[in-house]
Amino acid sequence: MFEALLILLVLLFFSGLANVFLIWYTRNTLKNLLYLSENLGVLYEIVFEFSSHLREVYELERFYGDPTLTRLLEHSNMLREELDKYEEIFLLAEPLDNTEEEGLLDGEEEA
C-alpha cells in the first residue's frame, strides 16, 4: 500500500513538472509567433507602400510606359502577391481591411 502511494506521488510530481514545462514552452512559442507576426506585418506594409509609390511614379507623364519601371512594377506586384500568401500569419495581431487596401492599389486615395 505504501509503495503504491509513493509511486503515485512520484508520478504526480513528474506530471506537475511536465505541465509547468508545457505551459512555459507554449507561452514562449506564442510570444515568438506574435513577434514574428508583428515584424512580418511591418514588412507587408513597407512593400505595399513601395508598390503604391512605384505605381504613382509610373503613372507620371514623364515615366509612363518606361520598360524598366514597367518591369519593376510587375516585380513589386509579384512580391506583394507572394506576401499575400502569408497574410494569415502576419496579421494575427491586427487584421487589415482588404477593401481599403484594394482601393489604394487601384489608385484611389483615402478620404
C-alpha positions in Angstrom: 0.0 0.0 0.0 2.8 2.4 1.0 4.7 1.6 -2.2 1.7 2.3 -4.4 1.2 5.7 -2.7 4.8 6.5 -3.1 4.7 5.6 -6.9 1.5 7.7 -7.2 3.2 10.7 -5.6 6.3 10.4 -7.8 4.1 10.2 -10.9 2.1 13.2 -9.7 5.3 15.2 -9.2 6.6 14.4 -12.7 3.2 15.2 -14.2 3.3 18.6 -12.5 6.8 19.2 -13.8 5.7 18.3 -17.3 2.7 20.6 -17.1 4.8 23.5 -15.9 7.3 22.9 -18.7 4.5 22.7 -21.4 2.9 25.9 -20.1 6.3 27.7 -20.2 7.0 26.3 -23.7 3.6 27.3 -25.1 3.9 30.8 -23.7 7.3 31.3 -25.2 6.2 29.9 -28.6 3.2 32.2 -28.7 5.4 35.2 -27.7 7.7 34.4 -30.6 4.8 33.9 -33.0 3.4 37.3 -32.1 6.8 38.9 -32.5 7.1 37.3 -36.0 3.6 38.4 -36.9 4.3 42.0 -36.0 7.5 42.1 -37.9 6.1 40.5 -41.0 3.1 42.9 -40.8 5.6 45.8 -40.9 7.3 44.2 -43.9 4.0 43.8 -45.7 3.2 47.5 -45.1 6.6 48.6 -46.4 6.2 46.5 -49.6 2.6 47.8 -50.0 3.7 51.4 -49.7 6.7 50.8 -52.1 4.3 49.3 -54.7 1.9 52.2 -54.3 4.7 54.8 -54.6 6.1 53.0 -57.7 2.7 53.0 -59.3 2.4 56.7 -58.7 5.8 57.3 -60.3 5.0 55.1 -63.2 1.8 56.9 -63.9 3.6 60.3 -64.2 3.5 61.6 -67.8 7.3 61.7 -67.8 7.8 58.0 -67.0 4.6 56.4 -68.3 5.4 53.4 -70.4 9.1 53.1 -69.4 10.0 49.4 -69.7 12.3 49.5 -66.7 9.6 50.9 -64.5 7.1 48.5 -66.0 9.2 45.5 -65.0 9.9 47.0 -61.6 6.2 47.5 -61.1 5.5 43.9 -62.1 8.2 42.7 -59.8 6.8 44.6 -56.8 3.3 43.2 -57.6 4.7 39.7 -57.6 6.4 40.3 -54.3 3.2 41.6 -52.8 1.2 38.6 -54.1 3.8 36.3 -52.6 3.4 38.1 -49.2 -0.3 37.8 -49.6 0.0 34.0 -49.3 1.4 34.5 -45.7 -1.2 37.2 -44.8 -2.9 34.9 -42.2 0.4 34.5 -40.3 1.5 38.1 -40.1 -1.9 39.6 -39.5 -2.5 37.6 -36.2 -2.1 40.8 -34.2 -4.2 43.2 -36.2 -6.2 42.4 -39.3 -6.3 44.9 -42.1 -9.4 45.9 -44.1 -8.9 44.3 -47.5 -11.4 46.6 -49.3 -9.4 49.7 -48.2 -6.2 48.1 -49.3 -7.5 47.1 -52.7 -8.8 50.6 -53.3 -5.4 52.0 -52.6 -3.9 49.6 -55.2 -6.3 50.8 -57.8 -5.0 54.3 -57.4 -7.8 55.6 -55.2 -6.9 57.9 -52.3 -8.1 57.6 -48.7 -10.8 60.0 -47.8 
